[in-house]
Every structure is written in C-alpha cells, then in structure tokens.
Amino acid sequence: MIFTKQSLVTRRTFVSVIVLFSILLTSAYLFYVSSNDDDNRDIMPKMEEQVNALPMYRKGQSLKCLANTASKDDIAITKEEWTQCLDPGITPEYYLSIVIVTRMDNYAGNQHHRFQNFIDSAYLLAEHSEQKIELLIIEWNPPANKRRILDSFRFRKSKYLNHRIITVSSKIHQILPNKGNAPLHEFEGKNVGIRFARGEYIVCTNQDDIWSHNFINAIKSRAFEKDTIYTQFQSRHDIHENLPPSIVNLDPFPDDETLFEACRLADQDWGNYQLPPPVPISNINADNYWYYGDQAGDFTLAHRDTWKTCRGYRETGGVAWMDIEFILTALGTFDMKLVYSGDSFACHQEHPNEWEKTPERHTETLNGTGIEDILHKKAAYYNEEEKWGLQHIDIWEEGLECFDFQGGLCW
C-alpha cells in the first residue's frame, strides 16, 4: 500500500481525535465514580453479602477437596483447627442445626436407604426454605469393621447448607455409664450436638425421618421463638401396614421430587406459617403427658439457649424415656413453654421395631406421681452443670473427631 503526505496527515489527525475522545471518556467515568462514591460504598457490601453456608472461620481460606473419602483419616489436623471445627460461636451462624446420632451398624436393616433419604431431605429443606442450615451428625462409637459415614453417603453442596460430622470415639464410649452394654448412646450424643451446634434453633431428630412441607414452611417463615419447646404429632412407629400419612415407606433411590412430595401432608401458604399457641401447663398431667411427648425422640426443637438452660437430656447411659422427661423438666423445672403441633413436621420411614428388643438398656420411667411431681416442682431431674455433653472429659485426648464440609466433597 502507498501513502501520500496528505493521507498521512489525515491518518494522524484521525488517531489524535480517537486518543482525545478516549481521554475525555475516561475522565468522565472517573468523575462519575468520584461523585457517586457514597453510593458505591452502599452497593459493594450488598454484592459481597451473598448467602454462603460456609462457617465463618473458613471464609477466605482456599478450597480443599478430597478425591477419596475413605482416606479422610489421612488428613492431619492441628488442635487449633479441631477447636475451630467444634466452636459453636458466641452468636449463631445458622437459623437451624439438625442433630442426629448414629453409627454404621445397619440399624433395623436397610439403614443406608433411610439415612440417605434423611440427608437428601435436609438438602431439600435448605433449598426450599432458603434459610442457612447446619446438618450436624454425631457418629457414635463407629464399628471397627465398617465404612465411616463420610465414606458411605452422598452429601450435596448448597449455599444454604453446611455439614459437620463429630465422631465420638470408642474410648469415650467406654468411659461413660452404659446400661445393658449399648453400642450407642442417643441422648448423650444429642447433647454433644446441642453443645457444639451453631444454629439459633436446634432440632434433635433421628436418621429415619424426612421433613414435611409443614416444617419447610415453618423454617422459611422463621416461626419459632425462644424459651419454648416444640413437639409434634407423629403416628406410632409400630404401625407397619396401612400406613398413616406421617409414616412412609419409600422405594430405594427416590429422586428429589419423589422425596419432597413423600411428606407433603398439607398445602402451604409459603412464608406465612402459623404455629398454635402454647399449651397451658395446667392442661398437662400424668394421664395425658404422653400425648404431647410421644415420638419426641424424632422431633424436639428449641432455641440453643433454651436447650443449654435445661442442660440437655439427662444422661443415664440408657435408652428411651429421656426425651419425654426432658419436656416435663423444661416445663416444670425451668418454666419453658410447650408448643405442640398437630401438623406433623417430620415423617418417619417405616422399619422393624428394634429398641423394644433390649429392655435391659431402658431407663426407668416415672409413675404418675413422679410425673406430677416434676410438673409441680416437687422433684427435678437434670444434669449437673458442666457434666453433660462430654464437658467433663478431655475430648481431645480421648479422640473426639470433627470434620466440617459443605458437600461434594469440598471444604
């Protein structure tokens, strides 16, 4: 190509105009940013305040992923990291902590199927309620010849859900009182969860439950209050045929829609759930207390401070009864309110009854007089201060484990 002198001058003029225009555009932009600096300061935090269920102590750290979940024990953890993993925080990080106690012993047969449904139901609860939730699993005295929970189930990542597994070692299990040589202590384990939970509210439940639309809506509506114990109606677990609505039997490997609809129970006005008023304590007596506390092991919810004021479940080394005794004690001894929901918050996945087969492990129940004595402050049954939830044991030395992750498996 051949350039003349005139064409070169024209080209230089054109380039100069483009450069000048760029300078003017940049200056105008900088002036706009400067003059709206206050607005920018308001906008930027909102962009950063996106929902993320990652625990506060993990924010800003680089993402870690585990290629083989069976090799989790090969990860070295410092005592400082362990302490951070257990820390419940001074203020709650989540609206709800879900606490269960289990071990991989194929409880009642087909445990893997029911437990996976439970884990997936927690995921659906978080996704549909859009509230920050923690699933806190207490793995109690894991069998030596079985896979661990982390290596046995699917955990999915959600911006609303965080998972924690606290493992109570065989050494700790051997230290505690034990009626009938039980391999798992449900209520001692739930107390561990209550002690370390990061949720504002804590629901103690079991691995055989899935959440109903009633509960999803109640969480979405943030319907719960402090100084109150919440229980629910759930049909008896000894029903194995012609199942009522709150007892379900799902085929293996249900998809999300099937699982979500399995415990629908009622249509919802989403975001506007209304709980019934508290039950007057004068209405509760030795003849009807069972109505308010039956199947309470599958659903008891309270504020984190309420649980700790009542010092959790009384620890006896036995099974059964302590869930009902906790409710009576919370009302009679600690003056808490009781809200009983006739709308079920959880559906129980049907399975053969097991705990009745080992009566030697059962905690002794109270007679009618003993129940009335609790309700009228003539007797009190609760743990000594700082002697529940393993507070009296050196849990670092005795091998308590903690693993904190979102799902996938990345943490």
N, C-alpha and C positions, 0 to 999 in steps of 0.2 A: 504494500500500500504506500502511496506517495503523499506526503503532507506538504502543503504550501505554507508560507509565512502567515497568510491571513487565517488559514484554518487552524494553525497552532494557537494564534491569539484567541480565536473563538473558543477553542477547547479549554485554554487556561481560564478564560472568563467563566465558562460553564462550571469547571471544577471549583473555582473560588466561590461561586454562588452556592453550590452544594455544601461546601465546608461552612460558609456563613450561616446557612439555614440550619445545619446540624448544631452549631454552637447556640443559636437562638432557641432551638427546640430543647436542648439540654438545660439551658439557663431557665427557661420557663418551667420545666419539670422540677428543677431544684427549688425554685421559688415556691412552687405549689406544695412540695413536700415540707419545706420550712414553715410556710404559713399555716399548714394543717398538722403541725407536729403533735398538738394535743389530741387530735382525732386519731392519729396513728398510734399513739400510746394506748388509746382505748381499744383499738381494733386488735393490736398484736396479742394481748393476753387472751382474747377470745379465741383467736386462731390456735393458741397453744393449749387452751383448756379443753381439749378433746377427751372424750371418755376413754379411759385405759385402765383395766383392772390390774395392771402390774403393780405390785406392792411399792410403796414409796421408796424404800431403801434400795430397790432395784432400778429405779428410773435414772437414766443417764449412763448406766452400765451397758457394755456391749452384749449383744445377744449370744447366748450359748445354746448349742443343740447337741442332743445325744443320738448318735446313729443306732446304738444297740441298747435298748432299755434294760437288758439283762446285765449290762456292765455298769449300772449305776453305782454299785458299791466300790468301784474302782476310782470314783471321783473323790479326791481329798478335799476335806472341808475344815477350815480353821474354827476355833471356838468362837471367834468373833462372828463369822458367817453363820454358824449354828445358832448363836444368840439372836442375830438379826432375823433368822428364819422363824424363830419361835416368838419373837416380840409381838404382843397384841397391840401395842401402841397406846398412848395416853388417850387419844381420840380415835374413834372408829374410822377405818378406811372404806368399809363396805356397808351397804344397808343391811345385808343379811349374811350370816355364816350358817351353813348347813353342816351339822356334826353327826357323823355316824361312827360306829365301832365295828370292826370286822376282822377276819383273818381268812386266808385261803385254805379252808378245810372242807369246801363243798357242803356247807350247811344246808340241811334239808334237801339235798340233791339239786342239780341244775343251778347251782349258785351263780355260775358265770353268766347265764342268760339274764337272771333277775337283776344282778348287780350292774351289768352293762346298761340295762334299761334305766336303772336308777341314775347312773352317771349321765346318760343321754337326757334324762328328764331334767336334771339340774341345768344342763346346757340350754334346753328349751325354755326353762323358767327364766334364765338370764336374758336370752334373746327376745322373748316375748314381753317380759316386764320392763326391759331396758333399765334395770337397776343393777348397780355393782354388787356382785355376789361372790362369796367365797365358799368353795366346797372343801371342807376340812375332814379328811378321812383319818381316823385313828386305827392304824394297823396294829392289832394287839397280839403279841406273842406269836409271830409268824412261824408256821411249821418249817422245820429244817429241810424237808424234802419236797417242798412245793415252790412254785414261782411266786414272786412277790407281786403285790397289787400293781405297781408301776409297770411291770412286765407282762401283765395279764389282760389289760383293758385298753380301750380306745378313749383317749382324752382329747377333746377338740378345743381349739382356741376360739375365744370370743373376747371382744373388747369389754364385755360386761362380767366376765367370769375368770376367777383365778382358782387354782387347785393347790392344796397343801396336803402332804401325807406325813403324819407324825407317827413314827413306829416305836412302840413300847416293847423293849427287848425282853427276851426270856428271863434275863437276870432280874429285871424289875418285876416281872410277873411272879417270880419265885419269892420275892421279898414280901409281897402283900398277902394279907389274910385270904384264905381260899376255902370256901365251903364246898365239899364234895369233889375236890380236885378238878374244878372247871378250867378249861383251857383259855377262856376269855372272860373278862370282867366288863360287862356292858356299861354299868353305871360309873365305875371308876374311870373307864375310858372316855365316856361322855364328859366327865368332869375335867379330864385333860383337855378336851376340845373347848369346853367353856373357859378354862383358864387362859388358853392361848388364842382364842378366836379374835378376829379383827373386825367383826361385824357389829353394827349398832344393835341389831337383834340377832339372837341365836336360836335356831330351831334344832332340837335334838330329835332324830328320827332313826330309821333303820334301812338297811340295804334293800329291803323288799318293797319299798314304797316308790310310787311315782306321783308327781304333783298334778293336782286338779286345776281346772280353769278358775275355780274359786280362789285358790291360793295365788295363782299367777296374777290375777286381778288385784288381790289384796296387797301383794308386793308392789305392783305397778302403781297402786293408789297410795302407797305408804300409809296403810291404815292402822298400824299398830302404835301402842303407847307404852310408856314406862310404868313401872310399878304394877304390872298386870301379867298374869299367867294366862296363856291362850291354849285351849284344848279344843278337840273336835269330835264329832261323831264319826265313827268308823265301824262297820259291821264286824261281828265276831270273826276271829280267824279260824275257827273250827268249822266253818261252812265251806264245803268242798264241791257241792253240786247246786245247780240252780242259783248261781252266784248273784248276790245283790250288786247294785251299781258301784259300791265302794270296794268291791273285791274283783280283781281282774285276772285273767289268765291269757297272756299274750303268746302268740306263736313266736318261735325263735326269729331273731334278726328283723324286728319291725323297723320300717323306715320312720322318719320324723313325723310325718303326718299321722300315721297309724298310732304311734306312741302319744302324740299330742292329743288326739281325739279319744284315746282309750279311757281317759279320766276326765271327760268333758263335764259331766254331771248337770250343768246348768248353763243357759245363755248368760252373757255378761254385758253390763254397761261398763265398758273398759275405761279404767281410770277413775271410777266413781264407786268403788266397793264400799259397802256399809256393813260394819260389824254389829252384832247385837250388843245390848248394854250388859254391864257386869251382873253376875248372879249374886244376889244378897247372901252373905254368909249365913244368915238366919234360915235360909232355904235349904242349906246343906246339912245332912245329918247321917247317922250310921245306917239308915235304911236306904238312902239314895246316893251316897257319895260315889258309888261305883258308876253311876250314870255319867258323871262328869269326868271320871278318870279312866274309864275302860279304854284300853288300847293307847294309853297316854305315852307308852314307850315309842309309838310310831309317830307321835306328834305332840310335842310340848314346846311352846315358843315364849320367849320373854326377852326383855332388854338385857344387854350384857351386865349392867349394874344390878338389875333385879336378880339374875342368876347368882351373882357374887355376894350380894347381900344375904341371900338364903344359903350360901356356901354349897351350892350344887346339890347333887344327890347324896344321901347318906351312904357312906362306904362301909359295907359289911362283909365283902367277899362273897356275897351270894347273888342270885338272880331273882327276878320277879319282885313285885310289890313296891320297890323303891320309887318307881315313877309316880304311883298314887300317893305314897307317903310324902313325896316332895310337894305335891299340890296341896295336901292338907296342911303341911308345915308352913308353906308360903302364906297361906291364908290365915291360919290360926296363930302362928308364932310371929310372923313378920308383917302381918297386916296388908298383904298384897291383895289385889282384886283378881277375880276369875272371870274371864270371858269364854263361854262355851259356845262354839259354833255348831249348829245343827247341819250346816252346809259343810260337807267333808272337804278338807284341804288336801288330803292325800288319799290315793287308792292303794290298797295292799295287793301285792301279787301273790296269788294263791300258791301254797306249798304245804306239804305234810307238816303237821304239828310236831315239834321237837322238844321244847323246853319242859313239857309235862312229863317226859320220859325220865327225867332226872330230879325227882323231888328232894333228894339229899342235898341239892345245890340251892334250894329255895330259901330265901329269907323269911323268917316267921312273920306272918301278918298279925295285925291287931284285931281284937274283938271289938264289938260295938262300943263298949265303954271306953276302950283305948282311943277309938276314933273321935268320940265326943270329947274326950279329954284334950286332944290336940286342938280341935276346933274352938274350945272354950278356955284355952291357955292353962289347962291344968297339967299338961305334960308337953314336953318338947323333945324332938328327935332331930338332931342335925350335927354336922361335923364340927370338930374343934377348929378354931381359927388357925389357918396355915397348916392344917393337917389333912388336906384334901387336894385332889388333882396333882398328886406327886410332889407337893410343895415340901414335904418332909424328907425327900430322897434326893441325893446328889445325882440328878438325871444325866449329867454329862459323863460322870464316871461310870454310871451303870448302863450306858449305851443307848440312851434315847436318841432317835434319829429324826431329822426334819428335812423335807425336800419341798421346795416351793417352785411352781411352774405354771405356765398358762395353758399349754397343750401343744401337742404336735410331734415330738416333744422338744420344745424350746423353752428356755428360762432366762 
